[in-house]
């Protein structure tokens, strides 16, 4: 028994105080162990799914009971060549799969919530920049207000929220909010279009107000900050190791407008933890490009690179910018924490969004402004995308037309398929919260993407066909981002003065 006084407190000179930090230290160790244990379970699940997939690819599915010579003789030569070509095309995503596998295995998939290192009072000046055409003013006003609340909760006030728009969105009159309207007559030197044009306008002399040591965080209209992402951004900037960074975005927070597109998008969360994290955290290069939101960028470096890429760099301006920064020798890092966005509200918008990505990346790939050493990863990614309409039918063809295949090919196909299935499941695990729903519902939602995956691949295939055979390659499709239940309109607030 520890010596206590009459009030039940430890007497001076007793060792009671020594046990408090020990308890706290034990609690911290237990939390760390829980994260490591969950990571080990995820890696075990990944290896189990891959093993099952390899077993199925090598044995149960497409099993050959007749001798190979007899099977081959049953096909015409032309049919045989086509079938083998289609089977071998399934190996195209192997490099992407290896990077995803490395990212999942190498780094903790359940990291601790980032803690602020340093004071927010003396932190960097950050410009949160949102570019919009002005089509969804309610959404923009609502999300700016929500993001301001996140900064206020953390006690961070060295920032400005800047909305760059073609049409006025009438932002509420709030401190640290700026609405910048891009003039209709503005033309860049290379004729840049769409979002890249607006981003480049911000960097023009007389418009830009940021110093070289300031930072820009690029957000989409629907992007919502979280405390963890804000802490991660501040820590990333204070470390001062890299000029650019990016983190994870999830798509299932809050109201879900379309379950099919949301469940299809969970694989993107898995890929963020996989190949994106491996490329940025280990290689410090955007080998397979990056996303157009949650971009942390040094203002001085961004102004040197600019967004004036011409029409060919205006469809996938985020990809073109990343490749340009890589070309110029700048390094990239991974930002801890996650932000929230919404998946597209309809299947048509889902396809249109992917179509723009395919067309934009193709234009980047064939641009003479970028060296091929920076586009090798892009070439692998786009080839995997372009062959999707040919590889998806293999799910059925492998059953209808079995072929003798080398064991290594079957094993690699199983490895690719198993990893993709895991990325869907893992993305759902990271997207949905067990605290906000029942255990059964959570388990069902984590398994549901397996059923939705074929639909997602079919929609991706349609987007590829549309991108290739569509007549217009320089069209920036804008998808609907404002649902009927968007947060209440803020029109009652006084608008800020536009500049």
N, C-alpha and C positions, 0 to 999 in steps of 0.2 A: 504494500500500500504506500502511495506517495503521501508525504506529510501535507495536510491541508489546514487552513485556518478555519475560523468559525463560519465564514461565508462559503466555504467549499472550494476556495481557490488555493493554488499551490503557494506554500510559504516561500518567502525569499530564500534563495540558496538551494532550493530543491531542484531536481533535474527534470521537472515536469515539462518545461518549455522545450527541452531537447526532443521530446517525442512528437511535437506538433509538426515541425518540418519533416520529420521522418515519415509521418503519416502522409503528408502532402507529396513527399518524394515517392512513396510507395504508390500513391494514386496516379502520379504522372507515369511511373514505370508501367503500371497496369494498363493505362490508356495506350501507351506505346506498344505494349505487347498485344493488345487487342487489335490495333491496326496491322501489326505484323502478322498476327494469326489470320486475320481476314485476308490479307494479301496471299499468305501461303495457301489458304483455301481456294482463292481465285486461281492461282497458278495450278493447283491440283485439278480444279474444274477444267481449266484450259487443256491440260495434258490429257485428262480423261476424255473430253469431247474429241480431241484430235485422234486419240488412240481408237475410239469407236469409229470415227470417220474413216481412218485408214483401214481398219478391219473391214468395214462395209465396202469401201472402194476396191479392196483387194480380193474380197471373197464373196460376200453375200450378194452385192449388187453387181449385175453384169457378169456373174460367174459363168465360166465356159465349161460345159460338160463334155462336148465333143472335142476331138483332137484339133489343134490350131489349123493344120492344113485343110481339114474338112470344112472348118468354119470359114476360112478365107475363100475357099473355092465356091462357097454359096453366094458370094457377092460378085457383082460386076467390078471390073478394075476401076472404072470411074467412080462408082459408088463407094468402093473401098477407100480410095484416096480422099474423097470428101469426108467420110466418117472419121478417118484417122486425123485429118487436118482439124476437124472440129474438136476432137478429143485433145489434141495437142494445144489448141488455143486456150484450153482451160488452165494451162500453166503460165499464161501471160501475167496474171497478178502475183506470181510468186515473190518478186522483190518487195512489193507492197506488203505481202503477208509476212515476210521475214522481218520487216521493220516494225510491223504491228506486234508481232510475237516478241521481238526484242524489247519494245517499250513496255509491254505488259509484264514481262518477266524481270526486267532489270530494275524497275523503280516501283516503289510501294504504291499499290493501286488504292490504298485507303490511307493517304497521308493525314497527318494531324492538321487541324485548322490552323492556318498561318497566324502567327502572333506578330504584332507590330514591333519592329526593331528600331528604336529611336522615337523622337517626339514628332507629333503632327504639327507643332507650332513652327518648327524650323525645317519642315520638309520641302520638297521641290514644288514649284508652281506647275500645275497640271491644267491643261485645256482639254475638257471632254468635248469632242467635236462630233456632232451628228449632222449628216448630210441627208437632205430630203427634197423631194420635188414639191412638197407642200400639199400633197393629196390627202394626207391623214393628220390634220391639225390636232384633233382631239387626242389621238394616240401620242403625238409628240409632246403636247402639253402635259398630259398625265404622266408620262414616263420621266420627263424632266423633273417634275415635282417629286416623284418617288426617288429618283436618284439623288436629288438634293437632300432628301431626308436621310439617306444612307450616309452621306458625307457629314451631315450634322450629328448623327448618332455617334460617329467615330470621333467627332471633335476636329475634323479636318476642314480648314477654311481657306487654304491657299490654292484656290482653283477658280475656274470659270466654266460654265456650261455654254457652249457655243453651238447654235443651230444654224446651219448654212442651208438656205432654201431658195428655190426658184420663185415660190409664191409665199407671201407672208402667212405665218401660222399664228400670229397674235399671241406670243408667249406672255404669261403673267408677269407683271412688273415685280421682279424679285431681285435681290442682290446676287451678284455673280452669275447673271444670265445675260447672254448676248444673242441677238437675232441678226444674222447677216444675210441680206438678200443679194443674190448674184444677178447683176444687170443682164438684161436680154442681149445687149449689144457686146457683151464681153466675149472676146475670142483669144485663145492662147496662140502662141507662135506656131504651134504644130497642128492646130485645129482639133484639139482634144475635145471629147464629147462627154455628155452625161455626168455621172458622179465624179469622174476624174477631172472634168472641167471645173466643177464646183470646188473640189479639193485644191486644185491648182490656183484658183482665184484667191483662196485664203492665204496663199504663200506669196502673192504678188507684193511688190514694194508699195508701201502706202496703205495696204490692207492688213498685212501681217503686223502684229503687235508683240509677238513672242520673242524672247531672247534665245540665243543658241543653247543656253543651259536649261531652258524650259522643256516641258514634255507634253506630248499630245496623246490622248487615248481616243482612238476612233471607235465609235459605236454606231450601230444601226438604229433605225427609228424605234424598233421594238426591244432593244437591248436594255436589260435592267441590271444595275450593279448589285452586288451583295457585299456585305462587310468583309467577307473573306477575300473577294477579288480586289477590293479597294486596299486592304492591308497588303495583299500580294503585290499590287502595283507599286505602292510606296516602298516596300522592301526591295523590289526589283530595281527601282530607280536609285535608291540609296546605295545599293551594292556597287553601282557604276561599272559593271563589267561589260555590258552589251548595249548597243544602240537601239535594238528592237526586241520586243518580246510579245508573247501571246500565251493565253491560257485556255481553259476548258469552257465550253458553252453547252448548257443543257437546254432541252426543249419541252420539258413536261412539267414545268413549275406553274402553279396557278391553274386558271381555266384552260381546259383542253378543247379546242374548237373541232378538230378532226382527229379522231383516234387513229385512223389508218396512216395518215402522214406523220403523226407524232411517233407511232411505233416504228415507222420506217426510218425516222431520223435518229433513233437511239443508237444506231450503228455509228453515226458521226461522233457521238460521245465516246464510244469505245475506241474509235480511231484517234481522237484527241489524246486519250490516255496511252495509245499505242504509238503509231508512227510519228505523230506530231510531237509528242513529248520526247521521243527518242531523238528525233532530228534536231530539236531546239535545245534540249538539255544535255545531250551527249556530243552531237556533231556541230551544234551551233550554226546550222545552215538550214534554210527552208527547202530541203531536197525535193519535197513533193508539194511545194507552195504552202500557203496558209489560208486562213479565213479572212473575210473582209471586215470583221468586227472583233472587238477585244484586241485591238492592235495598240501596243504601247510603243511610241516612237519619239526619239529625240528630235526636238523642233529644229535645231540647227542642221542636223544631218538630213532631215526630211526636206528642208528648204533647198539644200544642195542637189538632192536627187530630183525633186519636183514630181508632179504628176502629169507633166506635159509630154505624153507618150504618143500623141496622135490618135487617129481613129482605131488603129489596130490594138492600142493599149487601153481603150476606153470601155471595153465590155467586161474584161476581168482585170480591172485596174489594180486590185489588191495583189494579184499574182504577178503582174508586170512590175509593180513596185518592189516586191520581195526579190525578184530575180535581178532587178537593177541594183538593189542594195547589196546583194550577194556579189554581183559582178564588181562592185566598187570596193569590196574587201571588208564590209561591215559584218559584224557578228550578231547572232540572235540568241535569245535565252527563253526559258520557259517560265511563265508567271504562275505562281501558286494561286489557288482560289478559283471559283467558277462564276460565270455570269449566266443570266437566264434570257432565253428568247422563245419565240413561238414558231412552231412548224407552220407551213403553208396551210391555208384554210380549205383548200380543195385539191383533188387529185390533178386537175388541169394545171393549177398554179405550181404544184409540185413538179410536173413534167416541164413546164415553161421555165422554171428556175434552173433545173438541170440542163435544159437545152442551152440556156445562156452560158452556163459554166463551160459546157463542151465547146461551144463556138468561141468563147473568150480565150480559153486555154489553147485552142488550136491557133488562134491569131498570135498569142504570145510565143508559141512553139516555133512558128515560122518567121518571127520578127528578126530582122538583121541587126537590130540594136542590141541584142543579147547574145553572148557567146554560148556555144553548145555545151560547154562544161557546166553551165548553170541550168541547162535544160534537159539533162539526161534523165533525172527523176520525173520531170514533166512528161517526157516522151514515153516512159514506162507506164505512167498513170493514164495518159490519154489512149495508149494502145490497149490497155486493159479495159478502158471505157468503150472504145470503138468496137472491140471484139465481143462485147457483152451480148448483142443481138444474136451472135453465132454460138456463144457458149451456154447461154441460158437453156436453149432447147436440148442440150446434152442431158439435162435432168430426166427427160423422157427418152431420148435416143439411146442412152446407155442401157435402158431396160428393153427397148424394142429391138435394138441391133447390137447385141453383145459382140465384143471384139477381144481377141487376145492382146493384152498390153503388157509391156515390161513392168516388172514389180515396182521399180523405182518411179515410174510414171503414175501408177496407181497410188503409191504411197504419197507422192507429192500432191496429187489431186485431193487425196483425203486430208492432207495437212492444210491445204488452202481452204477446203470446205469446212473443216472443223474449226479453224481459226475464225472464219466469217461468222459461223453460228455462235461462237463464244462472244464475239464483239457485239452481236445483237443482244445476247443475254446480259452481258456485263454492262452495256450501255443502258439497258433498262434498270439494272440494279442501281446504277449511279444516278439515274434520272428520277426514279420514284422513291418516295420516303415511306418507310414502314411506320413511322410515327403518325402519318396523316391518313392511314387506312388500315383495314384489318389485315391480319397475316395472310389469310386465304386470298384476298384480293391482290395483295402485294406479290404473292407467288405467281398468281395467274398472269399479272401484268409483266412479270419478268420472263415468263415463258411464252407469252403471246407473240413477241417479235419473231419467234421461229415460224409461226404460221403466216405472219405478214411478210416475211422475207421474200418468198416467191413473187408476191405482188410488187414489192419494192424493186426487185430485179427486172420485172416486166416493165414497170414505169420508167426505170433507168434506160432500158433498151429502146422504148418509144422515144424518149428524149434524144437519144443518140441518133436514131433514124431521122427525126425531125431536124436536128441540128445539121446533119449532113446534106439532106435533100431539101432543106428550106432555102428559099431564094435570097433571103436577107440575112447577112452575117454580121451586120453592124447595128443590130437592134437590141436595146437594153429593155428587156421585159420587166415591167413593174408588177409585182403580185400584190393582192389585197392583204393588208396587215391590220385592218381595223374591224373588229368584231362588234356585234350589237351590244355586247356587255362591256365594252371598253370603259375604263374608269370615267367617272362623271366629268362632263365638260368643264373647262376652267375659264369659259368666256366671261364670267362675271368679274374676273380679276382684271386689273388695268394692264394693258399691254406695255411692253418695254419699247423704248425708242429704237427703231431700226437704223442701221448705218449702211 
